[in-house]
Amino acid sequence: MFYQILVQSSRGSDLLMKEYREDGIPKVGEVFRSLLKKNHEENDLLPVMEVGGKYIIHIKCNGLYFICSASQDEPPFAALELLERLSGLVKDFCGIISEEAIVQNTALVYELLDEIMDYGIVLTTSTRSLKPYIQTEPVPVKADRQIEGILGIAPGLFGSDFQIAPSNSPDKPLALSQHSQALGSQKNEVYLDIIERITVLVSSNGSVIQSELNGTVHLRSFLIGNPELVIGLSEDLMIGRGSPVSSGPGVRLDHVQFHPAISLAEFEQQRVLRTQSQEGETTLMKYGISNHLSNNLPFQVEASMTEITEKQIVEVELHITCHIDQRHHAVNVKLNLPLPKATTDVSPSLPSQTHTMEYKRGDRSAVWCIKKMMGGSKHTAKLRIHLDHLSSSTLIEIGPASLEFELKDFTSSKLQIRFLKVFDRHNSYVPFRWVRYATLSDSYVIRLR
């Protein structure tokens, strides 16, 4: 039995709250804020907490807290699943999950909350089931594009029907898409994204201590009806640690997990996936690689340090090399270098006016920013660290360096989409199809000593 559902911003303000029963937790928003404040320093806020004989359950999504209160006879995992599905509904109907999207579409979200539950009993959380009953038109909101902004278009995969997407099309709400369809202006669109995140720890001599890659094949569909999608992956794809593809041009993944709706009848022989398109977002496949990225790391960072004792200065020379193909490039490359406590100022020397370096006094760090870095290129920056005193531990306090980057049209695993086909016996139309690739740094740390 559920009592209340509410959404809070990261600042603790209630964006909306729905009361399903009168015997819920009084002032549940204030109660959650106090729990959040109490556990913030301990960094130990549990997803399920007991308050007055009832549960408060929450998840965090895109900086927002989705919260519900429930009776103790309600399984906590069912409550967590409800909140996950609610966040998915908000994204499907509003286009994105953000504070602005919920504020601009408050009436629509309340309409969703009215339909998914009756007197604390869940009725449905299916996007398809809810679409006919949601009458409020969504207000499109511009997304903060960490991923969408760097996802590129793979050229020439589908011939002349392969077109560039408008800038706001990945964030198009479902209801708006349906409304446009009724007006005859709907374009059948489907997006297939491969997004990879890299975690790396590199020693001072350049050897890789730890490496991990986690990737997803993500589908976002705005197709009319529910046509069949046929997706071809790399033909040389091998799965498992014991697979023969350990180096060279082949693609090897340590582990793979598929969505239950995927048909794998042709996967073993042809590396082909089949599924029925469902309007909205679906993660078709998750995969990972562990400790086998040494030859495929996109960046190498080197550093040398020199002490000038009489001037109480340490000179640091940093080198960043981009080891990807020259056809590709990285954007928003940031090298963060922690500095000694005795630092008073930093004097940088940069290779180009397009590069910047900021000394963050409060964080005691220097951040070197490169807006765009071509594959195969190497950049060098020098900085003088001015100190109020120089001790034997000064050099030890410098580093480790951490690197952030976004790689467009590139996958470190080399996984590729060979084709994306759409089949619908009842509709003769040519859909708009986009395949996009992105690799992001999750944690890319380089020890300097």
Backbone torsions as a table, in degrees:
resi	resn	phi	psi	omega
1	MET	NA	127.3	179.2
2	PHE	-104.8	143.7	-177.8
3	TYR	-105.8	-47.3	-173.9
4	GLN	-143.7	152.6	169.7
5	ILE	-132.6	132.7	177.1
6	LEU	-144.3	160.8	177.5
7	VAL	-126.3	128.1	179.0
8	GLN	-117.7	147.6	174.8
9	SER	-79.3	171.9	178.8
10	SER	-66.5	-18.7	177.9
11	ARG	-84.7	-8.4	178.7
12	GLY	96.4	5.2	179.1
13	SER	-86.0	142.6	178.9
14	ASP	-78.2	118.2	177.4
15	LEU	-82.5	-35.6	174.8
16	LEU	-165.0	156.2	176.5
17	MET	-149.2	137.1	179.8
18	LYS	-121.7	122.8	176.9
19	GLU	-96.3	120.8	178.1
20	TYR	-98.8	-26.4	179.5
21	ARG	-140.8	152.1	-176.7
22	GLU	-81.3	-14.3	-176.3
23	ASP	-97.2	30.7	177.9
24	GLY	-80.2	-168.0	-179.7
25	ILE	-80.3	121.6	179.7
26	PRO	-61.9	137.9	178.6
27	LYS	47.8	52.7	-174.2
28	VAL	-62.4	-31.2	178.1
29	GLY	-63.8	-44.2	178.1
30	GLU	-66.5	-37.4	178.5
31	VAL	-61.8	-44.4	-180.0
32	PHE	-66.2	-39.6	178.9
33	ARG	-61.5	-40.3	179.4
34	SER	-67.1	-38.7	176.8
35	LEU	-65.4	-39.7	179.5
36	LEU	-64.7	-43.1	179.8
37	LYS	-67.0	-39.4	-178.9
38	LYS	-65.4	-37.9	-175.2
39	ASN	-97.6	-0.8	-175.7
40	HIS	-63.5	-44.8	-178.4
41	GLU	-67.4	-34.1	-179.6
42	GLU	-81.2	-12.0	-178.1
43	ASN	52.1	43.9	-171.4
44	ASP	-135.6	37.9	179.5
45	LEU	-78.1	114.1	-177.6
46	LEU	-77.1	148.6	178.7
47	PRO	-68.3	-24.5	179.3
48	VAL	-125.9	123.0	-179.1
49	MET	-132.5	146.7	-179.8
50	GLU	-98.7	128.4	178.6
51	VAL	-136.7	114.9	175.9
52	GLY	58.8	39.0	178.8
53	GLY	78.9	7.8	177.4
54	LYS	-128.7	164.7	179.4
55	TYR	-98.2	141.3	162.9
56	ILE	-112.4	120.3	-177.2
57	ILE	-118.3	141.3	179.6
58	HIS	-147.2	156.8	166.9
59	ILE	-132.2	159.4	176.8
60	LYS	-116.8	128.4	-177.1
61	CYS	-139.5	119.4	179.3
62	ASN	52.7	39.5	177.1
63	GLY	82.7	-0.8	178.7
64	LEU	-107.9	147.0	177.0
65	TYR	-101.1	120.0	172.0
66	PHE	-97.9	119.6	-168.5
67	ILE	-128.0	144.3	171.7
68	CYS	-142.0	156.3	171.9
69	SER	-114.0	143.4	-174.4
70	ALA	-148.2	159.5	176.0
71	SER	-74.7	162.0	-176.3
72	GLN	-72.9	-12.7	176.0
73	ASP	-85.5	-0.9	176.2
74	GLU	-89.3	122.3	179.8
75	PRO	-59.2	128.3	-179.3
76	PRO	-56.5	-36.0	-179.8
77	PHE	-66.1	-32.1	176.3
78	ALA	-66.7	-37.5	178.0
79	ALA	-67.4	-42.1	177.4
80	LEU	-62.9	-39.7	177.9
81	GLU	-64.5	-38.8	177.8
82	LEU	-60.7	-44.3	-179.2
83	LEU	-67.3	-38.4	176.7
84	GLU	-61.5	-43.2	-179.5
85	ARG	-69.9	-34.4	176.8
86	LEU	-63.7	-43.2	177.4
87	SER	-62.9	-35.9	176.1
88	GLY	-65.8	-37.9	177.4
89	LEU	-65.2	-41.4	178.2
90	VAL	-60.2	-41.5	-180.0
91	LYS	-68.7	-39.5	-179.8
92	ASP	-64.9	-42.3	-173.6
93	PHE	-90.4	-26.1	-179.3
94	CYS	-102.6	-13.3	179.0
95	GLY	99.1	-45.3	178.9
96	ILE	-143.4	165.7	173.3
97	ILE	-106.1	111.0	176.8
98	SER	-158.9	163.9	179.1
99	GLU	-61.3	-42.9	-179.3
100	GLU	-64.2	-39.6	-179.5
101	ALA	-62.2	-40.4	-179.5
102	ILE	-72.7	-39.8	178.5
103	VAL	-62.9	-43.0	-178.9
104	GLN	-72.3	-23.2	-175.9
105	ASN	-121.5	36.8	-177.5
106	THR	-58.8	-44.5	-178.6
107	ALA	-62.4	-39.8	180.0
108	LEU	-65.4	-43.2	-178.7
109	VAL	-66.9	-39.0	176.0
110	TYR	-62.8	-35.7	177.0
111	GLU	-64.3	-39.4	175.3
112	LEU	-62.3	-44.8	-179.4
113	LEU	-63.5	-34.1	176.8
114	ASP	-66.1	-34.7	-173.5
115	GLU	-84.8	-29.9	-173.5
116	ILE	-79.9	-17.2	-173.7
117	MET	-147.1	146.6	176.7
118	ASP	-132.3	115.9	178.6
119	TYR	51.8	41.7	175.7
120	GLY	85.9	2.8	179.5
121	ILE	-109.6	127.0	-179.0
122	VAL	-71.2	130.0	178.6
123	LEU	-98.6	-53.4	179.3
124	THR	-161.0	150.1	172.1
125	THR	-129.1	22.7	-178.5
126	SER	-86.8	128.4	177.9
127	THR	-59.7	-43.4	-178.2
128	ARG	-63.9	-40.7	-178.9
129	SER	-68.8	-32.4	-175.1
130	LEU	-83.2	-25.9	-173.7
131	LYS	-53.9	-42.8	-178.4
132	PRO	-66.9	-18.3	-173.6
133	TYR	-101.8	-7.5	-179.4
134	ILE	-93.6	112.5	-174.7
135	GLN	-100.0	-19.8	-176.9
136	THR	-72.8	129.8	177.6
137	GLU	-76.4	133.0	179.7
138	PRO	-74.3	152.5	173.7
139	VAL	-101.3	111.4	-178.9
140	PRO	-62.6	140.1	-179.5
141	VAL	-126.9	136.8	179.2
142	LYS	-67.9	136.4	-177.8
143	ALA	-89.0	152.0	165.7
144	ASP	-82.7	108.9	-166.9
145	ARG	-94.5	89.3	170.0
146	GLN	-77.9	-40.8	-178.3
147	ILE	-102.1	-49.3	-174.5
148	GLU	-59.9	-33.4	-176.4
149	GLY	-69.1	-19.2	-178.2
150	ILE	-109.3	-6.5	-179.8
151	LEU	-69.4	126.5	-176.7
152	GLY	-100.8	-179.8	179.8
153	ILE	-109.3	122.0	178.2
154	ALA	-72.5	117.1	-170.8
155	PRO	-77.6	142.8	166.3
156	GLY	73.6	14.4	-178.0
157	LEU	-75.7	-31.0	-172.4
158	PHE	-124.0	18.3	175.8
159	GLY	76.3	-146.7	-171.0
160	SER	-71.6	-19.2	-178.4
161	ASP	-83.8	3.5	-178.3
162	PHE	-90.3	109.8	-171.9
163	GLN	-122.8	162.6	179.4
164	ILE	-82.9	134.7	-177.0
165	ALA	-75.3	145.7	170.1
166	PRO	-63.3	156.4	-170.0
167	SER	-63.8	-26.1	-176.2
168	ASN	-101.6	0.3	-173.0
169	SER	-66.7	-31.8	177.2
170	PRO	-65.2	-18.1	-177.1
171	ASP	-104.9	15.2	-176.8
172	LYS	-67.7	124.2	178.3
173	PRO	-67.7	153.6	-179.2
174	LEU	-63.5	-45.3	-177.1
175	ALA	-63.6	-37.6	177.8
176	LEU	-66.4	-39.2	177.3
177	SER	-61.2	-41.8	-179.8
178	GLN	-66.7	-39.5	179.9
179	HIS	-65.4	-41.9	178.6
180	SER	-63.4	-35.4	179.0
181	GLN	-62.3	-41.6	179.8
182	ALA	-63.9	-29.0	179.1
183	LEU	-84.7	-2.4	178.1
184	GLY	82.6	11.1	-177.6
185	SER	-109.7	9.7	-177.2
186	GLN	-72.1	130.9	170.9
187	LYS	-101.3	128.4	178.2
188	ASN	-73.7	115.9	-173.5
189	GLU	-128.5	143.3	173.6
190	VAL	-143.2	134.2	-179.3
191	TYR	-117.2	131.5	176.3
192	LEU	-122.9	113.7	-174.2
193	ASP	-114.8	134.4	168.4
194	ILE	-107.5	116.4	-177.1
195	ILE	-121.2	124.8	-179.0
196	GLU	-121.3	143.1	177.0
197	ARG	-124.5	133.4	-173.3
198	ILE	-111.7	135.1	171.6
199	THR	-119.8	123.4	-174.7
200	VAL	-140.8	141.3	169.9
201	LEU	-126.9	119.6	-175.5
202	VAL	-115.9	136.5	178.7
203	SER	-78.6	172.6	-177.4
204	SER	-67.3	-23.3	178.5
205	ASN	-90.2	5.3	176.1
206	GLY	94.0	-6.0	179.1
207	SER	-78.5	146.7	-177.3
208	VAL	-86.5	118.3	178.7
209	ILE	-81.5	-43.4	-178.6
210	GLN	-148.9	140.8	176.6
211	SER	-147.7	143.7	-179.3
212	GLU	-152.9	140.4	176.9
213	LEU	-127.8	131.1	175.0
214	ASN	-123.2	126.5	-176.4
215	GLY	-129.5	159.1	175.9
216	THR	-136.6	145.9	168.8
217	VAL	-105.6	111.6	-168.1
218	HIS	-114.5	129.2	-178.8
219	LEU	-109.9	132.3	171.4
220	ARG	-127.5	116.9	-170.9
221	SER	-117.4	134.0	170.9
222	PHE	-126.8	37.8	-177.7
223	LEU	-84.6	145.2	174.9
224	ILE	-71.7	134.8	-178.7
225	GLY	74.7	-159.6	179.1
226	ASN	-130.4	69.0	-178.1
227	PRO	-69.7	162.6	176.2
228	GLU	-82.5	136.0	176.7
229	LEU	-108.6	133.9	176.7
230	VAL	-119.7	121.3	-173.2
231	ILE	-120.6	124.4	177.5
232	GLY	-102.0	122.7	177.0
233	LEU	-94.4	177.0	-179.3
234	SER	-53.9	131.5	-177.9
235	GLU	-67.1	-29.2	-177.9
236	ASP	-92.3	22.9	179.7
237	LEU	-72.9	128.4	175.3
238	MET	-124.0	143.4	-176.1
239	ILE	-122.6	133.3	177.7
240	GLY	114.2	148.1	-178.4
241	ARG	-65.1	-26.9	-178.2
242	GLY	-91.7	10.4	-178.1
243	SER	-69.0	150.7	-175.1
244	PRO	-70.8	-15.0	-178.8
245	VAL	-86.0	93.0	179.2
246	SER	-107.3	-18.0	177.5
247	SER	-155.9	177.0	179.8
248	GLY	87.1	-160.2	-171.5
249	PRO	-78.6	-10.3	-175.8
250	GLY	-70.4	164.7	178.7
251	VAL	-109.5	122.4	178.6
252	ARG	-125.9	127.8	177.0
253	LEU	-117.0	137.6	-179.0
254	ASP	-73.3	-41.0	-179.1
255	HIS	-148.6	150.4	-176.9
256	VAL	-139.6	141.1	175.4
257	GLN	-131.4	129.1	-177.0
258	PHE	-107.3	153.3	173.3
259	HIS	-66.6	143.2	-178.0
260	PRO	-58.3	-24.4	-177.6
261	ALA	-81.3	-4.0	-178.1
262	ILE	-80.0	133.1	172.1
263	SER	-91.1	125.6	-176.8
264	LEU	-107.2	18.3	-176.3
265	ALA	-60.1	-32.2	-177.8
266	GLU	-105.9	6.0	-172.8
267	PHE	-73.3	-43.8	-175.4
268	GLU	-61.5	-40.8	-175.2
269	GLN	-91.1	-37.9	-171.0
270	GLN	-119.3	-4.1	-176.8
271	ARG	57.0	46.8	-178.9
272	VAL	-118.2	134.7	176.3
273	LEU	-111.1	141.8	175.9
274	ARG	-126.7	139.8	177.2
275	THR	-158.1	155.8	173.9
276	GLN	-85.7	131.0	-178.8
277	SER	-68.8	130.7	173.1
278	GLN	-117.5	130.1	-177.4
279	GLU	-63.7	129.6	-176.2
280	GLY	123.1	-155.0	-175.4
281	GLU	-112.2	140.9	178.4
282	THR	-144.6	133.6	171.3
283	THR	-90.0	105.3	-174.9
284	LEU	-74.7	-31.7	-171.2
285	MET	-156.2	138.2	171.6
286	LYS	-120.8	143.7	-178.8
287	TYR	-150.8	165.9	-178.6
288	GLY	-152.8	156.6	174.8
289	ILE	-133.8	134.6	-179.0
290	SER	-124.1	126.9	171.1
291	ASN	57.1	31.8	176.3
292	HIS	-133.5	30.9	-176.4
293	LEU	-107.6	7.8	-173.3
294	SER	-55.0	-38.8	-177.4
295	ASN	-88.6	-4.3	-175.9
296	ASN	-120.9	16.4	179.3
297	LEU	-68.5	131.2	-175.5
298	PRO	-74.9	-21.8	-175.9
299	PHE	-134.7	148.7	171.9
300	GLN	-127.4	132.4	-179.9
301	VAL	-120.8	130.3	177.3
302	GLU	-127.0	150.1	-179.2
303	ALA	-145.1	144.6	172.7
304	SER	-132.4	143.5	-175.8
305	MET	-129.1	139.6	179.9
306	THR	-132.4	130.6	177.7
307	GLU	-92.2	132.5	171.5
308	ILE	-112.4	90.8	-168.5
309	THR	-62.1	-43.8	-174.4
310	GLU	-65.6	-25.0	180.0
311	LYS	-103.7	0.2	-177.5
312	GLN	52.8	52.9	-178.3
313	ILE	-131.2	143.5	170.2
314	VAL	-117.8	124.3	176.4
315	GLU	-96.6	128.6	-179.6
316	VAL	-120.1	131.0	176.2
317	GLU	-114.8	122.4	-176.1
318	LEU	-112.6	137.8	177.2
319	HIS	-125.7	128.1	174.5
320	ILE	-118.4	124.7	177.7
321	THR	-117.6	130.9	179.9
322	CYS	-98.9	110.7	-174.0
323	HIS	-96.8	43.2	174.5
324	ILE	-113.0	168.9	-178.0
325	ASP	-60.9	147.4	-177.1
326	GLN	-64.3	-15.7	178.1
327	ARG	-74.6	-18.0	-176.3
328	HIS	-108.1	169.3	177.8
329	HIS	-151.3	160.7	176.7
330	ALA	-108.6	149.6	176.8
331	VAL	-126.7	157.9	177.6
332	ASN	53.5	47.6	177.5
333	VAL	-79.8	125.9	-179.1
334	LYS	-133.1	125.0	175.4
335	LEU	-107.5	117.9	-179.5
336	ASN	-102.6	123.1	-177.3
337	LEU	-120.3	108.6	174.9
338	PRO	-63.9	142.9	-175.2
339	LEU	-118.1	163.1	-179.5
340	PRO	-64.9	157.8	178.9
341	LYS	-63.7	-27.8	-176.6
342	ALA	-82.4	5.7	-177.8
343	THR	-66.3	132.3	175.9
344	THR	-109.9	-29.0	-180.0
345	ASP	-163.9	164.3	179.3
346	VAL	-133.8	132.3	177.4
347	SER	-116.2	106.6	-177.3
348	PRO	-90.8	154.6	170.5
349	SER	-129.5	111.9	-170.8
350	LEU	-110.4	152.6	-175.5
351	PRO	-76.3	-15.9	-175.2
352	SER	-154.0	155.7	177.6
353	GLN	-71.0	-17.0	177.4
354	THR	-78.8	-11.1	176.6
355	HIS	-91.8	148.3	175.3
356	THR	-133.6	153.8	172.9
357	MET	-137.8	126.9	-177.7
358	GLU	-115.8	131.1	174.4
359	TYR	-93.8	111.6	179.6
360	LYS	-93.7	98.6	-173.6
361	ARG	-63.0	-40.3	-178.6
362	GLY	-65.0	-36.7	179.6
363	ASP	-90.0	-7.4	-175.0
364	ARG	51.7	57.6	-179.9
365	SER	-149.1	157.0	173.8
366	ALA	-115.1	134.3	-177.5
367	VAL	-119.2	116.4	178.3
368	TRP	-96.5	121.6	-175.3
369	CYS	-114.6	131.8	175.7
370	ILE	-124.9	115.6	-175.7
371	LYS	-66.0	-40.7	-178.2
372	LYS	-145.2	132.4	-179.0
373	MET	-133.8	118.8	-177.1
374	MET	-75.8	150.9	176.0
375	GLY	-61.7	140.1	-179.3
376	GLY	83.4	-2.2	-177.8
377	SER	-92.0	162.1	178.7
378	LYS	-138.3	133.9	-180.0
379	HIS	-124.9	146.2	-179.8
380	THR	-126.4	134.5	175.5
381	ALA	-129.3	144.3	176.8
382	LYS	-120.7	143.1	175.7
383	LEU	-142.1	142.0	175.3
384	ARG	-102.3	123.1	179.2
385	ILE	-99.3	112.5	179.5
386	HIS	-88.1	131.4	-174.3
387	LEU	-122.1	152.1	174.3
388	ASP	-83.2	-16.2	170.4
389	HIS	-160.0	155.6	-177.7
390	LEU	-119.7	124.5	-178.6
391	SER	-129.0	177.0	-178.6
392	SER	-67.3	-21.4	-177.9
393	SER	-94.9	1.8	-174.9
394	THR	-60.9	-49.2	-177.8
395	LEU	-65.6	-30.7	-179.9
396	ILE	-65.5	-29.9	-177.3
397	GLU	-78.2	-9.7	179.5
398	ILE	-86.7	122.5	-179.6
399	GLY	94.5	-174.8	-3.9
400	PRO	-71.1	155.3	179.8
401	ALA	-82.6	146.4	175.2
402	SER	-125.2	142.0	-173.9
403	LEU	-119.2	133.2	172.4
404	GLU	-116.6	143.5	179.5
405	PHE	-162.8	163.8	174.9
406	GLU	-133.9	122.3	-179.5
407	LEU	-106.6	122.5	-176.4
408	LYS	-94.9	138.7	178.1
409	ASP	58.4	36.6	-174.1
410	PHE	-145.6	139.6	172.2
411	THR	-128.1	129.9	179.2
412	SER	-69.6	-27.6	178.9
413	SER	-76.6	-14.1	-175.2
414	LYS	73.1	7.6	177.4
415	LEU	-66.1	133.7	-177.7
416	GLN	-133.7	158.0	172.5
417	ILE	-97.4	117.0	179.7
418	ARG	-76.0	-40.1	179.4
419	PHE	-159.1	157.7	174.3
420	LEU	-135.4	110.3	-176.8
421	LYS	-114.1	144.9	179.7
422	VAL	-121.0	124.3	-179.4
423	PHE	-121.7	127.5	175.7
424	ASP	-145.4	114.0	-177.3
425	ARG	-70.7	-23.3	-173.2
426	HIS	-95.5	-12.8	-179.5
427	ASN	-130.3	129.6	176.4
428	SER	-104.6	92.0	179.3
429	TYR	-143.9	159.8	177.5
430	VAL	-105.1	109.5	-177.8
431	PRO	-77.6	159.8	173.7
432	PHE	-92.4	124.2	-174.0
433	ARG	-123.6	134.9	177.8
434	TRP	-130.7	134.3	172.5
435	VAL	-117.3	128.1	-173.7
436	ARG	-133.9	148.9	-177.8
437	TYR	-128.9	145.1	175.6
438	ALA	-154.9	140.0	173.5
439	THR	-123.7	128.2	-177.3
440	LEU	-121.1	151.5	173.9
441	SER	-82.8	129.7	174.5
442	ASP	-96.0	-52.8	173.2
443	SER	-151.7	108.8	-174.9
444	TYR	-123.8	94.7	-169.7
445	VAL	-114.5	134.8	-179.6
446	ILE	-124.3	118.9	176.2
447	ARG	-77.2	140.0	-177.3
448	LEU	-100.6	-17.6	-179.4
449	ARG	-138.7	NA	NA
